[in-house]
Amino acid sequence: MRVNSDKSIATANAVYDHFGSWQAARQAARFEDGVYVVRLSDAPHVEKQPKKA
C-alpha cells in the first residue's frame, strides 16, 4: 500500500478509531510473511474518549 494515499489514510483512520490508540493497534499486530498485519477482529472495538482541553 502506498503511504499517504487516500486509501492508506482511510485505513489508518479506521485502525486508530477501532483500537483507540496506536499502542493498542501495535499490540494486536502480527508479523506474517514479512509484513505486519492488523485485523480489526483481533481486538474489541474501543469507544474513543473525548480529548481533554
C-alpha positions in Angstrom: 0.0 0.0 0.0 1.3 3.4 -0.9 1.9 5.8 2.0 -0.3 8.9 2.2 -2.7 7.7 -0.4 -6.4 8.3 0.1 -6.8 4.5 0.8 -3.9 4.3 3.3 -5.1 7.4 5.2 -8.7 5.9 5.4 -7.2 2.6 6.5 -5.1 4.3 9.2 -8.1 6.2 10.5 -10.2 3.0 10.6 -7.4 1.2 12.6 -7.0 4.1 15.0 -10.7 4.5 15.5 -11.2 0.8 16.1 -8.3 0.2 18.6 -8.4 3.6 20.2 -4.7 4.1 20.2 -1.6 3.3 18.1 -0.2 1.3 21.0 -3.2 -1.0 21.1 -3.0 -1.5 17.3 0.7 -2.4 17.6 0.0 -4.8 20.3 -2.7 -6.5 18.2 -0.5 -6.7 15.1 1.2 -9.9 14.0 4.2 -10.3 11.7 3.2 -12.6 8.7 5.2 -13.2 5.6 7.4 -10.2 6.1 4.6 -7.6 6.9 2.8 -6.5 10.0 -0.9 -7.5 9.9 -3.6 -5.8 12.0 -7.0 -7.4 11.8 -10.0 -5.4 13.2 -11.4 -8.7 14.5 -8.3 -9.2 16.8 -9.5 -6.7 19.4 -12.8 -5.4 20.7 -13.9 -2.1 19.4 -12.9 0.7 21.8 -15.0 3.8 22.2 -13.0 6.9 21.6 -12.6 9.1 24.6 -13.1 12.9 24.1 -9.9 14.8 24.2 -9.3 16.9 27.3 -8.9 20.6 26.8 
